[in-house]
Amino acid sequence: MAVMEDQREIAYVESVARGWTMEDGEDLSAMRRALREVRARALPMNMSMDLIRRTAEERWSS
């Protein structure tokens, strides 16, 4: 999500097939709610890095 120079708020969404921008107020509200939920469930950065390292070592180390 971004605020443009003219103060319009937009969001960019990308999928495997394409990307698109959203400017509709209801869509942006839904995006804000979804991002808040993801942030609330995310691990702190140091715990995320540790999990990634451990997973890589367990799955891809010889």
N, C-alpha and C positions, 0 to 999 in steps of 0.2 A: 504494500500500500504506500502511496506517496501523495504529497500535497504539491500541486503544480504551482508555477510562478503566479498564475492568476487565482490561486487559493482553491482551485477545484481539487477534490480528493478523488483519486482513482486507485484501482487495484489491477495488477497484472496476474493472470492465472495461466499456468502452462500445463499441458497434458502431453501424452505421447504423440498425439496427432496434430496439435496446434497450440498456439497461445492466443489469448485475447485480453482486452482491457474491459473493466467494468466501471461504470460511473453512476449507475442507478443507486439511489439512497438505500433502498431495501437490501440490494445485493451487498453494498458496502457494510451495512449493519450486520448482515449475516457473516461476512468475512471477518469483521472485528470480533464477533462472538466466537467464531471458530478459532481465531488466532489466540484469543484469551484462554480458551480451553486447552489448546496445545501447550501454551506457556505454563499453565497451571499444572499440567501433567508431566512436563519435561524434567529430566534430572538436572541438577546443577552441572555446570560445564566440566568440573573435575571428575564427577562421577560418570558422566557420559564418556569422557575420554578413556577412563579406566575400563568401562564396559566394552568399548570398541576395541581397545588393546587386548583385553582378555579373550574376547570372542575371536579376534583375528588369530591369536596364538593357539587357541583351542581348535579352530577349524582349519587353519591354513599353514600351521607349522609342521615341519617334517618330523 
